[in-house]
Amino acid sequence: MAQFGKGYAKRSTPSYIMAIVGVSLVLFLLGILGWIIINANKLGQNFKENIEVSVWVRENVSPKDSAALVQYIASQPYVKSYEYVTKDVAKHKYLQDGNKDWGTLLDKNPLPASVNFKIRSEFAASDSLTKIQNDLSQNIAVRDVQYPQSLVTNLNNMINKISLILLTVIVVIAILVIFLIDNTIRLAMFSNRFLIKTMQMVGATRWFIARPMDLRALLNGAISGIIAVVGILAVIFFAEAWLPELRALRDYLLLSLLFSAMILLGILISLVSTHRSVIKYLKMKLDDLY
């Protein structure tokens, strides 16, 4: 049996190298698509979290009621960040925008104080914002609540369309990836068909024949996944060096999940395809191998 082991190693090395390279390339393409989807999702979240809601404060509201309003808004789960804008600050911003001073026409500041806050992405939907608007409007210190309704509707419609397109693409690509990896492994195993049959003919059991090949498939799948991950990391670093704005979209958790899924996919498909090929050649007659 030692002779079979040496012969097996010599024969299988070239085919397994090609299998590793082929699987790595396919996983690399799938990983690049996954990285693009992660960035698109993160970009959509950033757009949503830039939506600002303005809560206009009534005139002659007591400092106590005004402070209570600010505290109430700050404690809400939908608030990402907030700013209390006094009447004087509102006037300063108004003049900074290039507007003319009304000092010669009015003897007091007509701009109201406001609490401006940006929402979390999960609340950036028309129905959620309507509920928020209705809730805040009931506060005695609130004169009006405004947010860009058309922007919210158009943004959500655009994100939903893009998400549907990307989901369809990744499902199709995933099916093609599984098919390509399976074919790559089966072609690699084709060169070992006579070795498998010879070992069977001298009395080796199925488990004895399949075990080293299955273990090799596990190793090759892991190597392929790691090579693909390293390739994607190189692309990410190059892209972020060329376009530094991409660093703001980096999500370490989702990238870790993507890389883990790639390695697991490489291992799983390599193992299943290798084992299927071994069993297939064990069941075939010797004449059918030619």
Secondary structure, 3 states (H helix, E strand, C coil): CHHHHHHHHHHHHHHHHHHHHHHHHHHHHHHHHHHHHHHHHHHHHHHHCCCEEEEEECCCCCHHHHHHHHHHHHCCCCEEEEEEECHHHHHHHHHHCCCCCCCCCCCCCCCCCEEEEEECHHHCCHHHHHHHHHHHHCCCCEEEEECCHHHHHHHHHHHHHHHHHHHHHHHHHHHHHHHHHHHHHHHHHHCCHHHHHHHHHCCCCHHHHHHHHHHHHHHHHHHHHHHHHHHHHHHHHHHHHHCHHHHHHCCHHHHHHHHHHHHHHHHHHHHHHHHHHHHHHHHCCHHHHC
